[in-house]
Amino acid sequence: MNTHFLGDTAVLTGRSLRHIMRSPDTIITTAIMPIAFMLLFVYVFGGAIDLGSGSAAGAADYVNYLLPGILLITIASGIAYTAFRLFLDMQGGIFERFQSMPVARSSVLWAHVLTSLVANLVSLGIVVGVALLMGFRSGAGIGAWLAVAGLLIVFTLALTWMAVIPGLTAKTVDGASAFSYPLIFLPFLSSAFVPTESMPGPVRWFAEHQPVTSIVNTIRDLFAQEPVGGEVWTALAWCVGILVLFYVLAMVVYRRKTS
């Protein structure tokens, strides 16, 4: 059974990846908005932002500060395409066709999720490459980079399973992808762009207790070779909790849609 599931998932993931390769504009589009945000904030607003040192940040300092939040925006932007592709498959009758074949039931969803993961990793690579050109530098070792990659992978899987639900239930194409807009702008109410200490009371409380802040701070500390402390466990708890919750919900919705 496990071999059957793995084989079917591999075949269907290959199918989805071929679709991505035929339209690489999906990945490019995913990366464009985060890069535009990065350029805007570094070169337009960066010189006026105080990072807590008592003076405005330089472009190189600010891109180092900004990049973790931009990476999360990249993921939030990318998973909208997962919902979009799922919606198209639902409307095109692909799921019904697979049901009539000896294909492991959940492998169809896993193929979309793994395709999302691969596409988002490519987009993240593009964004990091642009950040390097803008002056981003990190003395982090391989272990720290692997820790960052692991956290981003878990975060991507968590949001992707969230995207599965509107992909299966939306009535229109716009409805399938619109859910990602609040996720894209959530980092603006976190420590991604400015320290939370500079925010007014209620906004600061929200920023310090939502998942993006702990994830951003953990990645920032890893890049800066600073101790991550207990915040890494908060970040992991948020990522794993969201992943488990929406995986369960997505499977329930999927079974109802295909039963």
C-alpha positions as CSV (number, residue, x, y, z in Angstrom):
1,M,0.0,0.0,0.0
2,N,2.8,2.4,0.9
3,T,4.7,1.5,-2.2
4,H,1.5,2.0,-4.3
5,F,1.0,5.5,-2.7
6,L,4.6,6.6,-3.1
7,G,4.7,5.4,-6.8
8,D,1.4,7.2,-7.6
9,T,2.5,10.4,-5.8
10,A,5.8,10.4,-7.7
11,V,4.0,10.0,-11.1
12,L,1.4,12.6,-10.4
13,T,4.1,15.0,-9.0
14,G,6.0,14.6,-12.2
15,R,2.9,15.5,-14.1
16,S,2.4,18.7,-12.1
17,L,6.0,19.7,-12.4
18,R,5.9,19.3,-16.2
19,H,3.0,21.8,-16.2
20,I,5.1,24.2,-14.2
21,M,8.1,23.8,-16.5
22,R,5.9,24.6,-19.5
23,S,4.9,27.9,-17.9
24,P,7.8,29.1,-15.8
25,D,6.1,32.5,-15.6
26,T,4.3,31.1,-12.6
27,I,7.5,31.0,-10.6
28,I,8.7,34.3,-12.0
29,T,5.4,36.0,-11.1
30,T,5.6,34.5,-7.6
31,A,9.1,36.1,-7.1
32,I,8.3,39.5,-8.7
33,M,6.1,40.9,-5.9
34,P,8.5,40.0,-3.0
35,I,11.4,41.4,-5.0
36,A,9.5,44.6,-5.7
37,F,8.7,44.9,-2.0
38,M,12.4,44.4,-1.1
39,L,13.6,47.0,-3.6
40,L,10.9,49.5,-2.5
41,F,11.6,49.1,1.3
42,V,15.4,49.0,1.0
43,Y,16.0,51.8,-1.5
44,V,13.0,54.1,-0.8
45,F,12.1,53.6,2.9
46,G,15.3,51.9,4.3
47,G,17.2,55.0,4.9
48,A,14.4,56.4,7.2
49,I,13.9,53.2,9.3
50,D,15.5,52.9,12.8
51,L,16.3,49.3,13.6
52,G,16.9,50.1,17.2
53,S,20.4,51.4,17.0
54,G,19.3,55.1,17.3
55,S,20.2,55.9,13.7
56,A,18.7,55.0,10.3
57,A,19.7,51.8,8.7
58,G,21.9,51.6,5.6
59,A,20.8,49.7,2.6
60,A,23.0,46.7,3.4
61,D,21.9,46.5,7.0
62,Y,18.3,46.8,6.1
63,V,18.3,44.1,3.4
64,N,19.8,41.8,6.1
65,Y,17.0,42.7,8.4
66,L,14.2,42.6,5.8
67,L,15.0,39.3,3.9
68,P,13.4,36.8,6.4
69,G,10.0,38.6,6.1
70,I,10.4,38.8,2.3
71,L,11.0,35.0,2.2
72,L,7.7,34.4,4.0
73,I,5.9,36.8,1.6
74,T,7.3,34.8,-1.3
75,I,5.8,31.6,0.1
76,A,2.5,33.2,0.8
77,S,2.4,34.5,-2.8
78,G,3.4,31.1,-4.2
79,I,0.8,29.0,-2.5
80,A,-2.0,30.9,-4.2
81,Y,-1.0,29.0,-7.4
82,T,-1.6,25.7,-5.6
83,A,-5.2,26.7,-4.9
84,F,-5.4,27.9,-8.5
85,R,-4.1,24.6,-10.0
86,L,-6.3,22.5,-7.7
87,F,-9.4,24.5,-8.7
88,L,-8.6,23.9,-12.4
89,D,-8.2,20.2,-11.8
90,M,-11.5,20.1,-9.9
91,Q,-13.3,22.0,-12.7
92,G,-11.7,19.9,-15.4
93,G,-12.8,16.6,-14.0
94,I,-9.3,15.4,-13.4
95,F,-10.2,14.1,-9.9
96,E,-13.1,12.1,-11.2
97,R,-10.9,10.6,-13.9
98,F,-8.3,9.5,-11.3
99,Q,-11.0,8.0,-9.1
100,S,-11.9,5.6,-11.9
101,M,-8.3,4.5,-12.1
102,P,-6.2,2.4,-9.6
103,V,-4.6,5.5,-8.1
104,A,-4.0,6.0,-4.3
105,R,-6.7,8.5,-3.3
106,S,-4.5,11.0,-1.3
107,S,-1.6,10.9,-3.8
108,V,-3.5,13.4,-6.0
109,L,-3.4,16.0,-3.2
110,W,0.2,15.2,-2.2
111,A,1.3,15.7,-5.8
112,H,0.0,19.2,-5.8
113,V,1.6,19.9,-2.3
114,L,5.0,18.6,-3.4
115,T,4.8,20.6,-6.6
116,S,4.1,23.7,-4.6
117,L,7.1,22.9,-2.4
118,V,9.4,22.6,-5.3
119,A,8.1,25.7,-7.1
120,N,8.3,27.8,-3.9
121,L,11.9,26.6,-3.2
122,V,12.9,27.8,-6.7
123,S,11.2,31.2,-6.1
124,L,12.9,31.5,-2.7
125,G,16.3,30.8,-4.4
126,I,15.6,33.7,-6.9
127,V,14.7,36.1,-4.1
128,V,17.8,35.2,-2.1
129,G,19.9,35.7,-5.3
130,V,18.5,39.2,-5.8
131,A,19.1,40.0,-2.1
132,L,22.7,39.0,-2.5
133,L,23.0,41.4,-5.4
134,M,21.5,44.1,-3.1
135,G,24.1,43.5,-0.4
136,F,22.7,40.7,1.7
137,R,25.5,39.0,3.5
138,S,25.5,36.2,6.2
139,G,28.3,34.4,7.9
140,A,26.0,31.6,8.9
141,G,27.4,28.1,8.5
142,I,25.9,25.2,6.7
143,G,24.0,24.1,9.9
144,A,22.3,27.5,10.2
145,W,21.4,27.5,6.5
146,L,19.9,24.0,6.7
147,A,17.9,25.1,9.8
148,V,16.5,28.1,7.8
149,A,15.7,25.8,4.9
150,G,14.0,23.3,7.2
151,L,11.9,26.0,8.8
152,L,10.9,27.5,5.4
153,I,10.0,24.0,4.1
154,V,7.7,23.3,7.1
155,F,6.1,26.8,6.7
156,T,5.6,26.1,3.0
157,L,3.9,22.8,3.7
158,A,1.7,24.4,6.3
159,L,0.5,27.1,4.0
160,T,0.2,24.8,1.1
161,W,-2.2,22.5,3.0
162,M,-4.1,25.6,3.9
163,A,-4.3,26.5,0.2
164,V,-5.7,23.0,-0.6
165,I,-9.0,23.9,1.1
166,P,-10.0,26.9,-1.1
167,G,-8.6,25.0,-4.1
168,L,-11.2,22.3,-3.5
169,T,-14.1,24.5,-2.4
170,A,-13.9,27.7,-4.3
171,K,-16.6,28.6,-6.9
172,T,-14.4,30.8,-9.0
173,V,-10.8,31.2,-10.0
174,D,-10.5,34.5,-8.1
175,G,-12.0,32.9,-5.0
176,A,-9.5,30.1,-5.1
177,S,-6.5,32.4,-4.9
178,A,-7.9,35.4,-3.0
179,F,-7.4,33.7,0.4
180,S,-3.7,34.3,0.1
181,Y,-3.9,38.1,0.2
182,P,-4.2,38.3,4.1
183,L,-1.3,35.9,4.3
184,I,0.8,38.1,2.1
185,F,0.2,41.2,4.2
186,L,0.4,39.5,7.6
187,P,4.3,40.1,7.7
188,F,3.6,43.9,7.6
189,L,2.0,43.5,11.1
190,S,5.1,41.7,12.5
191,S,8.8,42.3,13.1
192,A,9.5,41.7,9.4
193,F,9.9,45.4,8.4
194,V,10.4,47.3,11.6
195,P,11.0,46.3,15.3
196,T,7.8,45.7,17.2
197,E,9.0,48.2,19.9
198,S,8.2,51.0,17.5
199,M,4.5,50.0,17.1
200,P,1.5,51.4,19.1
201,G,0.2,49.2,21.9
202,P,-2.5,47.0,20.4
203,V,-0.6,46.6,17.1
204,R,2.6,45.7,19.0
205,W,0.7,43.1,21.0
206,F,-0.7,41.5,17.9
207,A,2.7,41.6,16.1
208,E,4.5,39.9,19.0
209,H,1.9,37.1,19.3
210,Q,1.3,36.1,15.7
211,P,3.3,33.3,14.0
212,V,5.2,35.4,11.5
213,T,7.2,37.4,14.1
214,S,8.7,34.3,15.8
215,I,9.5,32.7,12.4
216,V,11.1,35.9,11.1
217,N,13.1,36.5,14.3
218,T,14.4,32.9,14.3
219,I,15.5,33.1,10.6
220,R,17.1,36.5,11.3
221,D,19.0,35.2,14.3
222,L,20.2,32.2,12.3
223,F,21.5,34.4,9.5
224,A,23.2,36.7,12.0
225,Q,24.8,33.8,13.9
226,E,23.1,34.8,17.1
227,P,21.5,32.5,19.7
228,V,17.9,31.7,18.7
229,G,16.8,30.9,22.2
230,G,13.3,29.7,22.9
231,E,11.8,31.5,20.0
232,V,12.8,28.8,17.6
233,W,10.5,26.4,19.4
234,T,7.6,28.9,19.2
235,A,8.2,29.2,15.5
236,L,8.3,25.4,15.0
237,A,5.2,25.0,17.2
238,W,3.3,27.5,15.0
239,C,4.4,25.9,11.7
240,V,3.8,22.3,12.8
241,G,0.4,23.2,14.5
242,I,-0.8,25.0,11.3
243,L,0.5,22.1,9.2
244,V,-1.3,19.4,11.2
245,L,-4.6,21.4,11.5
246,F,-4.9,22.2,7.8
247,Y,-3.7,18.8,6.7
248,V,-6.6,17.2,8.7
249,L,-9.1,19.8,7.4
250,A,-7.9,19.4,3.8
251,M,-8.3,15.6,3.9
252,V,-11.8,15.9,5.4
253,V,-12.8,18.3,2.7
254,Y,-11.2,16.2,0.0
255,R,-13.0,13.0,1.1
256,R,-16.4,14.9,1.1
257,K,-15.7,16.3,-2.3
258,T,-14.7,12.9,-3.8
259,S,-17.1,10.6,-2.0
